[in-house]
């Protein structure tokens, strides 16, 4: 894996940024600051400072809504089809959820952000490789620094850079709390509601740099988004063998699996698979009998996972 512990300039993902990035690219804008002209145009059109332009580009690319293409001897960014479907506005219609008002959209953003086998970040490390559920920030930083060396095959880690990336991750996913040295109850700091990913309640701070992220049911996770994630994982895991099945334990605990990214308990994953089997009318089928726990996906749906994203928004068409 390649290391990517910077680029966000320590800015957590904010509401409106993905919408801004997709429509700026749709209208011919350049999400770049290496050129003085492009930087000036982005600052004016997006209404943010130069550092925030870099952060907007970082998060749009990390979520795969801005994809790089090599043109004119350099990389140019374009809005992805899924990005336009969610956020795009124009003559061809309005995106289905441009302001992330539906919780399923936020779950989708979370999955896309963390389903990346190529580039390691603090949030991808936590959701795919860390086994901790209750932790203090220093311990997580120590684990992150040690594991990052192995995962990226490097000999030395810049602790300062890793800490900034870890802080950005924690500020993106948790609702900050404030109190008075334990004398008063902690209350949610309204200044930290800017990130939509904090809505998922995957991470909470209980004070004194101590955090909790327990496995659970994730009742707000739509079955359509779960099935999309399931199919994407199975397709990548079995891309060489071409088989259409996978064992339950891989779905629960293997890096980039639905169990890992959504932080599902073992029972919760079983419940999601029960619902997926019913929702897909057997196209997702799983067996839990006599010690055999296997999930099989019909090839007709294995090749078009995005159709389930469309179904969540009531759109009946293939991707």
C-alpha positions in Angstrom: 0.0 0.0 0.0 1.0 3.6 -0.5 1.0 6.0 2.4 -1.2 9.1 2.2 -1.2 10.7 5.6 -1.6 14.3 4.3 -3.5 16.3 1.7 -6.5 17.3 3.9 -4.5 20.1 5.6 -6.1 18.7 8.8 -9.6 19.8 7.7 -12.3 17.1 8.4 -14.8 16.4 5.7 -17.5 19.0 5.9 -21.1 19.3 4.7 -21.3 20.8 1.2 -17.8 19.9 0.1 -18.6 16.9 -2.0 -21.5 18.8 -3.6 -19.2 21.7 -4.3 -16.4 19.6 -5.8 -18.7 17.6 -8.1 -20.4 20.6 -9.5 -17.3 22.6 -9.8 -15.7 19.9 -11.9 -18.9 19.4 -13.9 -18.8 23.1 -14.8 -15.2 22.9 -16.1 -13.4 23.9 -12.9 -9.9 22.6 -12.1 -9.6 21.3 -8.5 -5.9 22.2 -8.5 -3.7 24.7 -6.7 -0.4 24.0 -8.4 -1.3 26.5 -11.1 -1.8 30.1 -9.9 -4.7 30.6 -12.3 -6.5 27.4 -11.3 -5.9 28.2 -7.6 -7.3 31.7 -7.9 -10.4 30.5 -9.8 -11.1 27.7 -7.3 -10.8 30.1 -4.4 -13.2 32.5 -5.9 -15.7 30.0 -7.3 -15.7 27.7 -4.2 -15.6 30.6 -1.7 -12.9 29.1 0.4 -9.2 29.6 1.1 -6.4 27.8 -0.8 -5.9 25.3 2.0 -9.6 24.4 1.9 -9.4 24.0 -1.9 -6.8 21.3 -1.3 -8.9 19.7 1.4 -12.0 19.7 -0.8 -10.0 18.0 -3.5 -8.6 15.5 -1.1 -11.9 14.4 0.3 -13.6 14.3 -3.2 -10.8 12.1 -4.5 -10.7 9.9 -1.3 -14.5 9.2 -1.7 -14.0 8.5 -5.5 -16.3 11.3 -6.5 -13.4 13.1 -8.2 -11.3 10.8 -10.4 -8.0 11.7 -12.0 -7.5 11.4 -15.7 -4.2 11.9 -17.5 -4.7 14.5 -20.2 -2.5 17.2 -21.8 0.6 15.7 -20.1 -0.9 16.1 -16.6 -3.6 14.7 -14.4 -7.0 16.4 -14.7 -9.9 15.7 -12.3 -13.4 14.8 -13.4 -16.6 14.1 -11.5 -17.4 10.4 -11.3 -20.8 9.1 -12.5 -21.7 8.1 -9.0 -20.7 11.6 -7.8 -22.9 13.2 -10.4 -25.8 10.9 -9.5 -25.6 12.0 -5.9 -24.6 15.6 -6.1 -24.8 16.9 -9.6 -27.0 19.7 -10.6 -27.6 21.1 -14.1 -29.7 20.8 -17.2 -29.8 17.0 -17.0 -31.4 17.1 -13.6 -30.6 17.4 -9.9 -28.6 14.9 -7.8 -30.6 12.5 -5.7 -29.2 13.8 -2.4 -26.9 16.8 -3.0 -26.9 17.9 0.7 -26.5 14.4 2.3 -29.9 14.6 3.9 -30.4 10.8 3.8 -28.4 8.7 6.3 -27.9 6.1 3.6 -25.9 8.6 1.6 -23.6 9.1 4.5 -23.2 5.4 5.0 -22.3 5.2 1.3 -19.7 7.9 1.6 -18.2 6.1 4.6 -17.9 2.9 2.6 -16.4 4.5 -0.4 -14.0 6.4 1.7 -12.7 3.3 3.4 -12.9 0.7 0.6 -9.5 1.3 -0.8 -6.8 -1.4 -1.1 -4.1 0.9 -2.5 -3.7 3.9 -0.2 -3.4 3.9 3.6 -4.8 6.7 5.8 -5.6 6.9 9.5 -9.3 6.2 8.9 -8.6 3.3 6.6 -6.2 1.9 9.1 -8.7 2.1 11.9 -11.7 0.6 10.0 -9.8 -2.1 8.3 -6.8 -3.1 10.5 -7.3 -1.9 14.1 -9.0 -4.4 16.4 -9.5 -2.0 19.3 -13.0 -0.8 20.4 -12.1 1.3 23.4 -8.8 3.3 23.3 -7.0 6.4 24.1 -5.5 8.5 21.4 -1.9 7.9 22.3 -2.3 4.1 22.2 -4.0 4.3 18.8 -1.2 6.5 17.5 1.4 4.1 18.7 -0.4 1.1 17.0 -0.9 3.2 13.9 2.8 4.1 13.7 3.9 0.5 14.1 1.4 -1.1 11.7 1.9 1.7 9.1 5.5 0.6 8.6 4.5 -2.9 7.7 1.5 -2.0 5.6 3.3 0.5 3.5 6.7 -1.3 3.6 8.6 1.7 4.8 11.4 1.9 7.4 10.4 5.1 9.2 7.3 6.9 10.1 6.9 10.6 10.6 5.1 10.7 13.9 4.0 14.4 13.5 2.4 13.6 10.2 0.7 10.5 11.5 -0.7 12.4 14.5 -2.2 15.1 12.3 -3.8 12.4 10.1 -5.1 10.6 13.1 -6.5 13.9 14.6 -8.2 14.6 11.3 -9.8 11.2 11.3 -11.0 11.5 14.9 -12.5 15.0 14.2 -14.2 13.7 11.1 -16.0 10.7 12.8 -16.6 11.8 16.4 -18.7 14.4 18.0 -16.4 16.4 20.3 -17.4 16.7 23.9 -16.5 19.4 26.3 -16.7 19.6 30.1 -15.1 21.1 33.1 -12.4 18.6 34.3 -14.9 16.0 35.2 -16.8 18.3 37.5 -19.7 18.8 35.0 -21.3 16.4 32.6 -19.9 16.4 29.1 -22.0 18.0 26.5 -21.7 17.8 22.7 -19.7 20.7 21.3 -21.9 22.1 18.5 -18.8 23.5 16.7 -18.0 19.9 15.7 -21.2 19.1 13.8 -19.6 20.0 10.5 -18.7 16.5 9.4 -21.6 14.3 8.1 -19.7 11.2 9.1 -20.1 12.0 12.8 -23.8 11.2 12.2 -23.0 7.5 11.9 -22.0 7.2 15.6 -19.2 4.9 14.7 -16.9 6.8 17.1 -17.5 8.7 20.3 -15.2 10.6 22.6 -15.9 10.2 26.3 -13.3 12.7 27.5 -9.6 12.9 28.2 -8.7 11.7 24.7 -10.5 8.4 25.3 -12.7 7.0 22.5 -15.2 4.2 22.0 -16.1 2.4 18.8 -18.0 -0.7 19.7 -19.3 -3.3 17.2 -23.1 -3.2 16.8 -26.2 -3.6 14.7 -26.1 -0.4 12.7 -29.8 -0.2 12.3 -29.6 3.0 10.2 -27.5 1.2 7.6 -29.9 0.6 4.6 -29.9 -2.9 3.2 -29.2 -1.5 -0.3 -26.0 0.1 0.8 -25.0 -3.1 2.7 -25.6 -5.3 -0.4 -23.6 -2.8 -2.5 -20.7 -3.1 -0.1 -21.0 -6.9 0.1 -20.9 -7.3 -3.7 -18.0 -4.9 -4.1 -16.0 -6.8 -1.5 -16.7 -10.2 -3.0 -15.9 -9.0 -6.5 -12.5 -7.7 -5.4 -11.6 -10.7 -3.2 -12.5 -13.2 -5.9 -11.3 -11.3 -8.9 -8.6 -13.8 -9.8 -10.5 -17.0 -9.0 -13.8 -15.8 -10.5 -15.9 -17.7 -7.9 -19.1 -16.1 -6.6 -19.0 -17.2 -2.9 -17.2 -16.2 0.2 -17.1 -17.5 3.8 -18.9 -15.7 6.7 -15.7 -15.1 8.7 -14.1 -13.2 5.8 -17.2 -10.9 5.6 -16.9 -10.3 9.3 -13.3 -9.6 9.9 -11.2 -9.4 6.8 -9.8 -5.9 5.9 -12.2 -4.0 3.6 -15.1 -6.3 4.4 -18.6 -5.0 5.3 -18.2 -6.4 8.8 -15.0 -4.4 9.2 -15.9 -1.1 7.5 -19.4 -0.9 9.1 -18.1 -2.3 12.4 -20.8 -5.0 12.6 -21.0 -7.6 15.4 -21.2 -11.2 14.4 -24.9 -11.4 15.2 -25.5 -8.1 13.3 -23.8 -9.4 10.2 -26.0 -12.5 10.3 -29.1 -10.3 10.5 -27.9 -8.2 7.6 -27.3 -11.3 5.5 -30.8 -12.6 6.3 -32.3 -9.3 5.1 -30.0 -9.3 2.1 -31.2 -12.7 1.1 -34.9 -11.6 1.4 -34.3 -8.2 -0.3 -32.5 -9.7 -3.3 -35.0 -12.6 -3.6 -32.2 -15.1 -3.2 -29.6 -13.5 -5.4 -27.6 -13.2 -2.2 -27.9 -16.5 -0.5 -26.2 -17.7 2.6 -26.0 -21.0 4.5 -25.5 -21.3 8.3 -25.7 -25.0 9.0 -23.5 -27.7 10.6 -20.6 -25.3 11.0 -20.7 -24.2 7.3 -21.3 -20.4 6.9 -21.0 -19.5 3.3 -22.4 -16.6 1.2 -23.1 -17.0 -2.5 -24.0 -14.2 -4.9 -25.7 -14.7 -8.2 -23.6 -13.6 -11.1 -26.4 -11.4 -12.5 -26.0 -9.1 -9.5 -22.3 -9.6 -8.9 -21.5 -7.6 -12.1 -23.7 -4.6 -11.2 -23.4 -3.6 -7.6 -24.3 0.1 -8.2 -27.8 -0.9 -9.2 -28.5 -1.4 -5.5 -27.4 2.2 -4.8 -29.9 3.3 -7.5 -32.6 1.2 -5.8 -32.0 2.9 -2.5 -33.0 6.2 -4.1 -36.0 4.7 -5.9 -34.3 4.7 -9.3 -34.7 1.6 -11.4 -31.8 1.3 -13.8 -28.4 -0.2 -14.1 -25.3 1.8 -13.5 
